[in-house]
Amino acid sequence: MKIAIIGCGAIANAAHIPSYLKNPEVEIKYFCDIRPERAKAAAEKYGCGAAVTDYRDVLADGEVTAVSICTPNNAHASIAIDAMRAGKHVLCEKPAARTYAEALEMQKVQHETGKTLVIGVVNRFNDNVNLIKKYIDSGKLGDVYRVYASFRAHRSIPGLGGAFTTKAIAGGGTLIDWGVHYLDIVMYCCSDPEVRTVSGETFCKLGRDIKNYVYKDMWAGPPDHSGIYDVDDSVTAFIRTSGPVITVNGAWAENIGVEEQYIDFIGDKAGIRLIYGQDFTVYTAEHGALAAYKPEIKSRDSFQNEIDAFIRCIRTGEKLASHIDTVIITAQMMQAIYDSAEQRREIVLGGAL
């Protein structure tokens, strides 16, 4: 199966390209990037594919079956829609789009064309996350009535002044960049409950003075002192669903030097703390005693699982857990958090309380 990589930056090189190369059913025919040096570097590094700068050249090639979209967020919707209308299957990196409205348009075109559209919520292919889902589905935790998600860093705004911190490009900051993963894990493990009400607040504080911003880490840096910073560097939200109540606290940057990356699933029989990207601990009471234990599994690479599933679903027609029809719920939730923060009120999405 011939595929193309559209956008040859960090996530493409770290995850998509290596995973495709390890799949024996796939051949990478194109590396596409608006920066010609990036596309050329990828073709030279991996020893395959042609380097191009216009994704429309990729879509015009009838041999290309599918594309991975690894561009900045502002290009997700337009490229995905063009690709599906050109008859290509699509794996689009998270978030689906900058806004819920853009994600809805992507979903509409997927329904019209029937082409695969999956979003890169890679944690749905994480073995530890899937074990937690099995625990919850089997009733091991009992009634999961509350979930708490914390993704907090000290001062780690990525690429200050660049694409990550420019709302017109990214659509948002820490919520849309990090929060999308945490919210998606919660929704997936809890079987995608209906979102009913959302209250949120976002803050754009620490990065506004780009020149004088002191930071601990800047993985997409260095800072662009002439750039833009108009996104959220921290967020808090309270979400009611048909299942658990979800509390969110996130920050790219805050004046607390203790980092947290975990999700607590709290049930009336047991609870689980998942350390993001790692393992988890189960807390419960057994035979009159408190107990805690950490399941040990041989975990596979999540991105490899994701890419392999994408290729498989193209061949079989299987509807993956990362299909736009499912992931759009998270897009709606994030939009409601942003709308709540802007309007300073609770957003009611649906369902009787």
Phi, psi and chi 1 to 4 in degrees:
 res  aa     phi    psi   chi1   chi2   chi3   chi4
   1 MET       -  125.8 -174.9 -176.3  -61.5      -
   2 LYS   -91.7  129.2  -67.9  179.8  172.6   60.0
   3 ILE  -129.4  169.4   63.9   97.3      -      -
   4 ALA  -133.8  145.1      -      -      -      -
   5 ILE  -101.1  119.5  -53.1  -64.9      -      -
   6 ILE  -109.5  108.9  -58.1  177.2      -      -
   7 GLY   100.5  109.9      -      -      -      -
   8 CYS  -112.9   41.5  -61.6      -      -      -
   9 GLY   -90.9 -147.6      -      -      -      -
  10 ALA   -62.7  -50.9      -      -      -      -
  11 ILE   -68.9  -32.1 -166.7   65.4      -      -
  12 ALA   -64.9  -46.9      -      -      -      -
  13 ASN   -74.4  -31.9  -77.4  -81.9      -      -
  14 ALA   -80.7  -28.9      -      -      -      -
  15 ALA  -131.9  -58.5      -      -      -      -
  16 HIS   -65.8  -53.8  -71.5 -115.5      -      -
  17 ILE   -61.2  -51.8  -62.6  170.5      -      -
  18 PRO   -57.8  -36.0  -24.1   34.4      -      -
  19 SER   -70.3  -41.0  -62.5      -      -      -
  20 TYR   -63.2  -40.6  -79.2  121.1      -      -
  21 LEU   -63.6  -26.0  -67.7  175.7      -      -
  22 LYS   -87.8   -5.6  -69.3  176.6 -176.6  176.3
  23 ASN   -94.0  115.8 -173.0  -52.6      -      -
  24 PRO   -68.0  -11.3   25.1  -33.9      -      -
  25 GLU   -90.2   -0.1  -60.6 -176.9   52.7      -
  26 VAL  -119.8  144.1  168.2      -      -      -
  27 GLU  -129.1  126.5  174.3 -169.7  -23.1      -
  28 ILE   -82.5  115.1  -59.6  177.0      -      -
  29 LYS   -94.3  -30.1 -173.0  170.1 -176.5 -178.7
  30 TYR  -136.7  144.2  -68.0  102.3      -      -
  31 PHE  -116.3  118.4  -64.4   99.3      -      -
  32 CYS  -119.4  132.2  177.8      -      -      -
  33 ASP  -157.0  142.5 -160.6  -70.2      -      -
  34 ILE   -67.4  -18.7   58.3  172.6      -      -
  35 ARG   -93.1  106.0  -61.1 -178.8 -176.6  179.7
  36 PRO   -57.4  -31.7   15.2  -27.2      -      -
  37 GLU   -66.4  -31.3   66.3  -84.4   11.0      -
  38 ARG   -69.6  -46.0  -83.1 -170.6  174.7 -179.5
  39 ALA   -62.5  -43.4      -      -      -      -
  40 LYS   -65.1  -41.7 -177.6  179.2  178.6 -177.7
  41 ALA   -62.0  -38.7      -      -      -      -
  42 ALA   -66.0  -45.7      -      -      -      -
  43 ALA   -60.6  -40.5      -      -      -      -
  44 GLU   -70.6  -41.4  -68.8  176.0   -8.7      -
  45 LYS   -65.1  -42.4  177.9  179.0  178.7  180.0
  46 TYR   -96.8   -6.4  -59.2  107.4      -      -
  47 GLY    66.4   33.2      -      -      -      -
  48 CYS  -157.3  166.6   62.3      -      -      -
  49 GLY    74.3  160.2      -      -      -      -
  50 ALA  -103.1  145.0      -      -      -      -
  51 ALA   -93.1  124.8      -      -      -      -
  52 VAL  -135.2  162.2  -61.9      -      -      -
  53 THR  -112.2  -14.5   57.2      -      -      -
  54 ASP  -115.4  117.4 -169.4  -21.1      -      -
  55 TYR   -64.4  -20.1   74.8   87.4      -      -
  56 ARG   -66.5  -27.6  -65.1  172.5 -173.9   83.7
  57 ASP   -65.9  -36.5  -66.9  -23.1      -      -
  58 VAL   -65.3  -46.8  171.8      -      -      -
  59 LEU   -67.7  -23.1  -57.2 -173.8      -      -
  60 ALA   -79.4  -11.9      -      -      -      -
  61 ASP   -86.0  113.4 -171.5  -25.1      -      -
  62 GLY   -66.1  -17.5      -      -      -      -
  63 GLU   -77.1  -20.6  -75.1 -166.8  -22.5      -
  64 VAL   -78.8  121.8  174.0      -      -      -
  65 THR   -90.5  -37.3  -60.1      -      -      -
  66 ALA  -148.6  159.1      -      -      -      -
  67 VAL  -133.8  148.4  -60.0      -      -      -
  68 SER  -104.4  125.0  -99.0      -      -      -
  69 ILE   -99.6  112.3  -60.0  173.8      -      -
  70 CYS  -123.6   36.6  -56.7      -      -      -
  71 THR   -91.6  173.4   65.4      -      -      -
  72 PRO   -57.7  158.6  -28.0   36.6      -      -
  73 ASN   -58.4  -32.6  -60.2  -11.5      -      -
  74 ASN   -67.6  -14.9   61.3  -35.9      -      -
  75 ALA  -101.1   -6.8      -      -      -      -
  76 HIS   -56.5  -55.4  -74.7 -173.9      -      -
  77 ALA   -63.4  -48.4      -      -      -      -
  78 SER   -65.0  -42.4   57.9      -      -      -
  79 ILE   -70.4  -42.2  -63.6  177.0      -      -
  80 ALA   -61.9  -43.6      -      -      -      -
  81 ILE   -65.0  -45.6  -72.8  169.0      -      -
  82 ASP   -61.1  -40.2  -73.2  -11.1      -      -
  83 ALA   -65.3  -46.4      -      -      -      -
  84 MET   -63.4  -40.7  -72.6 -174.9  -73.8      -
  85 ARG   -68.0  -21.2  -74.4  179.4  173.0  157.7
  86 ALA   -89.3    4.4      -      -      -      -
  87 GLY    88.8   16.7      -      -      -      -
  88 LYS  -100.9  146.5  -45.3  -57.1 -179.0 -173.0
  89 HIS   -83.2  150.5  -59.1  -78.4      -      -
  90 VAL  -132.8  130.6  176.3      -      -      -
  91 LEU  -111.6  113.1  167.1   55.8      -      -
  92 CYS  -109.6  129.2  178.5      -      -      -
  93 GLU   -59.3  156.0 -105.9  -54.0  -38.4      -
  94 LYS   -72.6  156.3   64.0   81.9 -171.0  171.0
  95 PRO   -69.7  166.5   32.6  -37.4      -      -
  96 ALA   -53.4  -44.3      -      -      -      -
  97 ALA  -161.1  178.5      -      -      -      -
  98 ARG   -69.5  -33.6  -67.1  175.3  -61.5 -179.4
  99 THR  -134.7  162.8   65.2      -      -      -
 100 TYR   -62.9  -38.1  179.8   49.4      -      -
 101 ALA   -61.3  -42.2      -      -      -      -
 102 GLU   -65.4  -40.4  -71.8 -179.0  -11.4      -
 103 ALA   -63.6  -38.8      -      -      -      -
 104 LEU   -62.2  -39.3  -78.6  172.9      -      -
 105 GLU   -65.4  -39.0 -173.3   62.4   25.5      -
 106 MET   -61.8  -43.6  -66.5  165.5   71.0      -
 107 GLN   -62.5  -42.1 -177.7 -171.5   41.7      -
 108 LYS   -58.7  -45.7  176.4 -175.8  174.7 -176.4
 109 VAL   -69.3  -34.6  173.5      -      -      -
 110 GLN   -60.7  -43.7 -170.6  -77.9  -42.7      -
 111 HIS   -65.6  -36.4  -69.8  177.8      -      -
 112 GLU   -69.5  -41.2  -69.7  172.4   -5.7      -
 113 THR   -91.2  -26.8   63.4      -      -      -
 114 GLY    76.0    6.2      -      -      -      -
 115 LYS   -79.6  152.2  -67.3  -60.4  174.3 -178.4
 116 THR   -65.7  133.0  -59.7      -      -      -
 117 LEU  -135.3  105.6  174.0   58.3      -      -
 118 VAL  -117.4  150.3  -66.8      -      -      -
 119 ILE  -108.1  147.3  -53.0  -57.5      -      -
 120 GLY   -77.0   51.8      -      -      -      -
 121 VAL   -84.8   78.3  -77.3      -      -      -
 122 VAL   -64.1  -21.3   69.3      -      -      -
 123 ASN   -67.5  -17.3  -70.3  -70.8      -      -
 124 ARG   -69.3   -9.4  -66.6 -168.5  177.7 -138.1
 125 PHE  -113.9   14.7  -58.7   91.5      -      -
 126 ASN   -88.1  130.1  178.6  -75.0      -      -
 127 ASP   -66.0  -37.5  -68.5  -29.6      -      -
 128 ASN   -66.8  -41.6  -83.7  -68.7      -      -
 129 VAL   -61.9  -41.4  169.5      -      -      -
 130 ASN   -68.3  -30.7  -85.7  -75.5      -      -
 131 LEU   -69.0  -40.0 -177.0   54.9      -      -
 132 ILE   -59.8  -43.5  -68.8  173.4      -      -
 133 LYS   -59.2  -41.6  178.8  170.5  174.5   55.9
 134 LYS   -63.5  -40.7  -70.7  177.4 -178.2  177.5
 135 TYR   -59.9  -45.9  -83.0   25.0      -      -
 136 ILE   -67.8  -46.2  -66.4  173.0      -      -
 137 ASP   -61.7  -33.7  -71.8  -11.9      -      -
 138 SER   -80.9   -6.8   68.8      -      -      -
 139 GLY    88.3    9.0      -      -      -      -
 140 LYS   -61.1  -31.7 -169.2  174.5 -175.2   66.3
 141 LEU   -92.1   -5.9  -85.5   63.6      -      -
 142 GLY    75.3 -140.8      -      -      -      -
 143 ASP   -81.5  109.3  175.2   24.3      -      -
 144 VAL   -81.9  100.9  178.0      -      -      -
 145 TYR  -101.9  -13.7   56.6   91.2      -      -
 146 ARG  -149.6  140.7 -172.1  164.5   74.6   89.9
 147 VAL  -132.0  135.3 -179.2      -      -      -
 148 TYR  -121.4  125.1  176.8   80.7      -      -
 149 ALA  -117.3  127.0      -      -      -      -
 150 SER  -128.1  120.7 -179.0      -      -      -
 151 PHE  -133.7   87.6   44.8   99.5      -      -
 152 ARG  -125.3  132.1  -59.2  166.6   60.5 -163.2
 153 ALA  -124.3  162.8      -      -      -      -
 154 HIS   -72.0  -76.5 -173.2 -169.5      -      -
 155 ARG  -141.1   88.7  -75.3  170.4  171.6 -105.2
 156 SER  -136.5   41.8  -58.4      -      -      -
 157 ILE   -65.6  125.0  -61.3  171.1      -      -
 158 PRO   -79.4  131.6   28.4  -33.0      -      -
 159 GLY    50.2   52.1      -      -      -      -
 160 LEU   -51.9  126.7 -176.0   58.4      -      -
 161 GLY    92.1   -6.9      -      -      -      -
 162 GLY  -103.7 -153.7      -      -      -      -
 163 ALA   -61.9  -36.7      -      -      -      -
 164 PHE   -66.3  -26.9  -81.4   95.3      -      -
 165 THR  -109.2   13.9   69.5      -      -      -
 166 THR  -110.3  112.2  -56.7      -      -      -
 167 LYS   -58.5  -37.1 -173.4  175.3 -178.8  179.2
 168 ALA   -62.3  -24.9      -      -      -      -
 169 ILE   -95.6  -51.2  -62.8  174.3      -      -
 170 ALA   -88.7  -27.4      -      -      -      -
 171 GLY    88.3  -17.7      -      -      -      -
 172 GLY   174.4 -173.9      -      -      -      -
 173 GLY  -112.8 -116.4      -      -      -      -
 174 THR   -61.2  -32.7 -170.8      -      -      -
 175 LEU   -65.8  -49.1  173.6   61.5      -      -
 176 ILE   -78.6  -21.0 -153.0  166.5      -      -
 177 ASP   -88.8  -55.4 -177.0   36.1      -      -
 178 TRP   -97.2  -42.9  -71.3   -3.0      -      -
 179 GLY   -60.6  -31.4      -      -      -      -
 180 VAL   -56.8  -38.8   60.9      -      -      -
 181 HIS   -68.5  -44.7  -80.7  -50.8      -      -
 182 TYR   -66.6  -46.3  -74.1   77.3      -      -
 183 LEU   -62.8  -38.2  -72.1  170.9      -      -
 184 ASP   -67.4  -39.3 -172.3   74.5      -      -
 185 ILE   -60.3  -45.1  -70.0  173.2      -      -
 186 VAL   -60.3  -49.0  173.8      -      -      -
 187 MET   -62.8  -43.4  -63.4  -60.1  -73.9      -
 188 TYR   -63.0  -50.5  176.6   56.6      -      -
 189 CYS   -64.8  -29.1  -71.4      -      -      -
 190 CYS   -98.4   17.7  -63.4      -      -      -
 191 SER    63.5   38.1  -61.6      -      -      -
 192 ASP    50.9   62.9  -61.2  -57.7      -      -
 193 PRO   -66.3  160.2   27.3  -36.2      -      -
 194 GLU   -69.8  132.3  179.2 -173.0   35.3      -
 195 VAL   -86.0  128.0 -179.1      -      -      -
 196 ARG  -108.3  -55.1  -67.3  179.7  170.2  170.9
 197 THR  -134.8  150.2   67.4      -      -      -
 198 VAL  -137.5  129.2  176.5      -      -      -
 199 SER  -124.5  131.2  -68.3      -      -      -
 200 GLY  -149.0  162.1      -      -      -      -
 201 GLU  -143.3  135.3 -168.7   61.8   70.1      -
 202 THR  -119.9  154.7   59.2      -      -      -
 203 PHE  -133.4  134.1  -54.6   92.3      -      -
 204 CYS  -118.0   91.0  177.4      -      -      -
 205 LYS  -123.4  -64.6  -63.2  -71.3 -174.3 -179.1
 206 LEU   -74.1  -24.1  -89.2   63.3      -      -
 207 GLY   -96.7    1.9      -      -      -      -
 208 ARG   -65.0  -35.9  -71.2 -177.7  -61.3  179.7
 209 ASP   -93.5   81.8 -174.1   -5.0      -      -
 210 ILE   -57.9  -43.4  -63.5  176.2      -      -
 211 LYS   -62.4  -36.6 -176.3  177.2 -179.9 -179.4
 212 ASN  -104.4   10.6  -65.7  -50.7      -      -
 213 TYR   -70.1  121.8  173.2   70.2      -      -
 214 VAL   -97.9  128.5  178.7      -      -      -
 215 TYR  -132.2  156.2   57.1   92.2      -      -
 216 LYS   -88.6  -38.3 -178.9  177.7 -179.6 -179.8
 217 ASP  -149.4  147.3  177.3   55.3      -      -
 218 MET  -150.7   80.1 -168.2  174.6  -66.0      -
 219 TRP   -65.8  -22.8   60.9  -93.7      -      -
 220 ALA  -104.7   21.8      -      -      -      -
 221 GLY   -78.7 -168.2      -      -      -      -
 222 PRO   -77.6  170.7   31.0  -36.3      -      -
 223 PRO   -66.4  148.2   22.7  -32.4      -      -
 224 ASP  -103.4  103.2  178.8   -2.4      -      -
 225 HIS   -65.4  -18.0  -67.6  163.0      -      -
 226 SER  -101.0    8.5   62.3      -      -      -
 227 GLY   -86.8 -163.4      -      -      -      -
 228 ILE  -117.4  141.4  -63.8  172.3      -      -
 229 TYR  -135.9   98.6 -172.3   81.3      -      -
 230 ASP  -139.1   34.5   61.1   -6.5      -      -
 231 VAL  -122.4  174.7  -62.2      -      -      -
 232 ASP   -79.0  128.5   48.6  -65.7      -      -
 233 ASP   -97.6   -7.7   48.1   35.2      -      -
 234 SER  -154.1  156.8   60.5      -      -      -
 235 VAL  -151.6  146.5   58.3      -      -      -
 236 THR  -138.1  144.6 -173.0      -      -      -
 237 ALA  -153.9  154.8      -      -      -      -
 238 PHE  -131.7  120.7 -177.6   80.7      -      -
 239 ILE  -126.1  125.6  -57.2  157.6      -      -
 240 ARG   -97.7  135.2  -69.3 -174.5  178.3   91.1
 241 THR  -129.4  177.4   77.8      -      -      -
 242 SER   -71.0  -11.3   58.1      -      -      -
 243 GLY  -110.8 -120.3      -      -      -      -
 244 PRO   -77.1  159.5   28.8  -36.1      -      -
 245 VAL   -81.4  137.0  168.2      -      -      -
 246 ILE  -116.4  128.3  -55.3  166.6      -      -
 247 THR  -113.5  133.8  -53.5      -      -      -
 248 VAL  -124.6  132.2  172.4      -      -      -
 249 ASN  -135.5  116.6  -81.8  -63.1      -      -
 250 GLY  -137.4  153.0      -      -      -      -
 251 ALA  -161.3  128.0      -      -      -      -
 252 TRP   -68.5  -36.6  -90.5  -16.4      -      -
 253 ALA  -151.8  131.5      -      -      -      -
 254 GLU  -156.8  161.5   59.7 -175.8    2.0      -
 255 ASN   -86.6   50.8  -73.6  -40.0      -      -
 256 ILE  -132.2  120.6  -63.3  -66.8      -      -
 257 GLY   -88.4   35.3      -      -      -      -
 258 VAL  -126.1  121.1  179.0      -      -      -
 259 GLU   -90.6  146.1  -63.0 -167.4   -0.5      -
 260 GLU  -137.5  130.7  -64.1  178.4  -15.9      -
 261 GLN  -140.9   83.5  -68.2   89.9   30.7      -
 262 TYR  -152.5  164.5   65.7   85.3      -      -
 263 ILE  -131.1  130.0  -58.4  173.2      -      -
 264 ASP  -104.5  120.8  -71.6  -20.4      -      -
 265 PHE  -101.1  114.6  -63.3   89.2      -      -
 266 ILE  -112.1  112.9  -57.3  168.8      -      -
 267 GLY  -115.0  172.3      -      -      -      -
 268 ASP   -85.1   -7.4   57.9    3.7      -      -
 269 LYS  -107.4  -33.4  -69.4 -177.1  178.9  178.4
 270 ALA  -161.0  166.4      -      -      -      -
 271 GLY  -132.9  159.4      -      -      -      -
 272 ILE  -133.2  134.8  -74.8  176.2      -      -
 273 ARG  -111.5  116.9  171.8  163.9  -70.9 -169.6
 274 LEU   -97.1  122.6  168.5   68.3      -      -
 275 ILE   -84.5  120.8  -56.0  -58.7      -      -
 276 TYR   -54.8  128.7 -176.3   82.3      -      -
 277 GLY    77.1    2.8      -      -      -      -
 278 GLN  -129.8 -142.4  -59.2  179.5   41.6      -
 279 ASP  -100.3 -170.8   51.1   20.5      -      -
 280 PHE  -142.6  160.8   64.9   92.6      -      -
 281 THR  -120.8  137.9  -58.1      -      -      -
 282 VAL  -101.0  132.9  179.8      -      -      -
 283 TYR  -119.2  129.9  -62.4   89.2      -      -
 284 THR  -157.4 -175.0 -172.0      -      -      -
 285 ALA  -125.8  130.2      -      -      -      -
 286 GLU  -135.5  127.1  -61.1  174.6  -12.8      -
 287 HIS    53.5   41.7  -52.0  -66.5      -      -
 288 GLY    78.9   10.7      -      -      -      -
 289 ALA  -131.2  148.6      -      -      -      -
 290 LEU   -76.0  142.4  -63.0  175.8      -      -
 291 ALA  -139.2  147.7      -      -      -      -
 292 ALA  -143.9  135.5      -      -      -      -
 293 TYR  -150.0  157.2   57.3   90.0      -      -
 294 LYS  -120.8  106.4 -175.5  177.3  -66.7 -173.6
 295 PRO   -61.1  139.9  -22.9   34.3      -      -
 296 GLU  -115.4  120.2  -65.7 -176.0   12.3      -
 297 ILE  -128.7  158.1   62.9  173.8      -      -
 298 LYS   -86.9   98.2 -171.9  174.3 -178.0 -179.7
 299 SER   -85.0  134.2 -175.7      -      -      -
 300 ARG   -90.7  167.9  -60.8  163.6  -64.9  174.6
 301 ASP   -69.5  124.1  179.5   76.7      -      -
 302 SER   -63.7  -40.2  -60.4      -      -      -
 303 PHE   -67.7  -37.1  -79.2  102.8      -      -
 304 GLN   -64.1  -42.2 -169.3   67.5   55.6      -
 305 ASN   -57.7  -43.2  -70.0  -13.8      -      -
 306 GLU   -64.7  -49.0  177.8 -175.0   45.6      -
 307 ILE   -64.3  -43.4  -65.6  -62.5      -      -
 308 ASP   -61.3  -40.5  -68.9  -12.1      -      -
 309 ALA   -66.6  -38.4      -      -      -      -
 310 PHE   -61.2  -47.9  175.6   50.0      -      -
 311 ILE   -63.4  -42.2  -61.7  -56.1      -      -
 312 ARG   -62.4  -42.8 -175.8 -178.0   71.0 -114.3
 313 CYS   -69.3  -27.8   83.2      -      -      -
 314 ILE   -64.4  -39.6  -67.3  171.5      -      -
 315 ARG   -75.8  -34.6  -64.2 -160.6 -177.6  -80.4
 316 THR  -103.1  -19.7   65.5      -      -      -
 317 GLY    83.9    4.4      -      -      -      -
 318 GLU   -58.2  140.6  171.8 -170.0   -5.4      -
 319 LYS   -96.1  111.5 -168.3  170.9 -175.2  177.9
 320 LEU   -76.5  161.2  -61.5 -179.0      -      -
 321 ALA   -64.4  -19.0      -      -      -      -
 322 SER   -96.0   12.5   55.8      -      -      -
 323 HIS   -60.2  149.3 -168.0  -81.2      -      -
 324 ILE   -55.7  -32.3 -174.3   62.7      -      -
 325 ASP   -61.4  -29.2  -75.1  -11.0      -      -
 326 THR   -90.5  -46.8  -56.9      -      -      -
 327 VAL   -68.3  -21.8  177.9      -      -      -
 328 ILE   -62.9  -23.4 -161.3  151.0      -      -
 329 ILE   -61.8  -42.1  -57.4  171.1      -      -
 330 THR   -66.2  -38.1  -55.3      -      -      -
 331 ALA   -61.2  -41.5      -      -      -      -
 332 GLN   -64.4  -41.4 -178.3 -171.1   37.1      -
 333 MET   -63.9  -45.2 -165.7 -173.9  -43.3      -
 334 MET   -64.6  -40.1  -68.5 -167.7  -59.6      -
 335 GLN   -60.4  -40.2 -175.4   69.2   59.7      -
 336 ALA   -65.9  -35.5      -      -      -      -
 337 ILE   -64.1  -46.7  -67.1  172.0      -      -
 338 TYR   -63.3  -41.9  -77.8  127.7      -      -
 339 ASP   -65.3  -40.5  -70.1  -13.1      -      -
 340 SER   -62.1  -42.4  175.2      -      -      -
 341 ALA   -64.8  -41.0      -      -      -      -
 342 GLU   -70.5  -39.3 -178.0  178.0  -10.5      -
 343 GLN   -92.5   -8.2  -61.5  171.6   27.6      -
 344 ARG    57.2   45.2  -52.1  -56.7  -62.5  -86.7
 345 ARG  -155.3  166.4   64.7  177.8 -178.2   88.3
 346 GLU   -74.9  140.5 -175.7  175.2   61.2      -
 347 ILE  -103.2  125.6  -56.5  -64.5      -      -
 348 VAL   -99.4  121.0  178.1      -      -      -
 349 LEU  -101.7  -32.5  -65.2  177.3      -      -
 350 GLY   161.9  167.3      -      -      -      -
 351 GLY    83.4  142.9      -      -      -      -
 352 ALA   -78.3  137.0      -      -      -      -
 353 LEU   -80.4      -  -65.1  179.4      -      -
